[in-house]
Amino acid sequence: MSMSLSGAEKLYGLFELDSVGTVLYSRHEPPGNNEEWHEMAGRNFYDDVIPFQNIEEFRLCVTDFTSGTKLADSFQFNCMYEGLATPCKVLLARIRERYNDESTKSVLVHLRRAE
């Protein structure tokens, strides 16, 4: 089931994803009373939440990050949305359990307007 997001501005926000892409937490930016964002927990980020046309390319970027050793990374990504490239700044950070520094518990994905 796809979210009914309207407008490229709805792409921006902070997401915490588990290892298979399930949204554990989300926050829309700018903050507001957008009920759609409160309903994202438990949904798959790649399949149900973000309506990019090139979401598989984005998924590969996140997968490469999680399989690497960096604690954080950032890059610019052109999200294809309604046939138009929407440049976004992407920040990624891994969350690890204190007792197990080798295993990534979840990943923070922050999408914001490219400056």
Residue pairs with C-beta under 8 A, 6 or more apart in sequence:
1 43
1 48
2 48
2 51
3 36
3 39
3 40
3 43
3 48
3 49
3 51
4 36
5 11
5 36
5 51
8 79
8 81
8 82
8 84
8 86
10 28
10 34
10 36
11 50
11 52
11 79
11 81
11 86
11 88
11 111
12 28
12 29
12 88
12 111
12 112
12 113
13 26
13 27
13 28
13 29
13 37
13 110
13 111
14 25
14 26
14 27
14 29
14 108
14 109
14 110
14 111
15 23
15 25
15 26
15 40
15 45
15 49
15 108
15 109
15 110
15 111
16 23
16 24
16 25
16 26
16 95
16 106
16 107
16 108
16 109
17 23
17 24
17 45
17 62
17 106
17 107
17 108
17 109
18 24
18 105
18 106
19 66
19 104
19 106
20 44
21 44
21 45
21 46
21 47
21 59
21 62
22 42
22 43
22 44
22 45
23 40
23 41
23 42
23 43
23 44
23 45
23 49
24 41
24 106
25 41
26 37
26 40
26 41
26 49
27 37
28 34
28 37
29 112
40 49
43 49
45 109
46 55
46 56
46 58
46 59
50 58
50 79
51 81
52 58
52 79
52 80
52 81
53 80
53 81
53 83
54 78
54 79
54 80
58 77
58 79
61 75
61 77
61 90
62 92
62 107
62 109
65 73
65 92
65 94
65 107
66 94
66 104
66 107
70 94
71 93
71 94
72 91
72 92
72 93
72 94
73 91
73 92
74 89
74 90
74 91
74 92
75 89
75 90
76 87
76 88
76 89
76 90
76 114
77 87
77 88
77 90
78 85
78 86
78 87
78 88
79 85
79 86
79 87
79 88
79 111
80 86
87 113
87 114
88 111
88 112
88 113
88 114
89 111
89 112
89 113
89 114
89 115
90 109
90 110
90 111
91 108
91 109
91 110
91 112
92 107
92 108
92 109
92 110
93 107
93 108
93 110
94 104
94 105
94 106
94 107
94 108
95 104
95 105
95 106
95 107
95 108
96 102
96 103
96 104
96 105
97 103
97 105
